[in-house]
Amino acid sequence: MVSRVLAVPTMTDVFISYSRKDKAFVQVLNQALANSKYDAWVDWENIPLTADWWEEIKTEIEGADKFCCCGGMSLLFLKTG
């Protein structure tokens, strides 16, 4: 599994956004992508507190060829604020 936080885009094939509640599904998806020779960027470990979280995310999204948003009902009913 890939877990990276870099200031420079890593030029991955797929950026995967997900709710922590959907981690098990995303792990299976990530492995399936890897088995098909696709490189996915997934924040498994959480971005370090010392990082500029939003800048890191934007950098990785901009460096990916595709964006995948994974989430079932947990994403639809995500509470903010």
RABELBEL-V908823 format. One record per pair of residues at least 12 apart in sequence whose C-alpha atoms are under 6 Angstrom apart, sorted by the first residue. I is the first residue (numbers start at 0). J is the second residue. If there is no record, write none. Layout:
# RABELBEL-V908823
I/J + I/J
This chain:
# RABELBEL-V908823
2/42 + 2/43 + 8/58 + 8/59 + 8/62 + 9/62 + 10/62 + 10/63 + 11/38 + 11/39 + 11/63 + 12/37 + 12/38 + 12/39 + 12/63 + 12/64 + 13/39 + 13/63 + 13/64 + 13/65 + 13/66 + 14/39 + 14/40 + 14/60 + 14/63 + 14/66 + 15/41 + 15/67 + 15/68 + 16/68 + 17/68 + 17/69 + 17/70
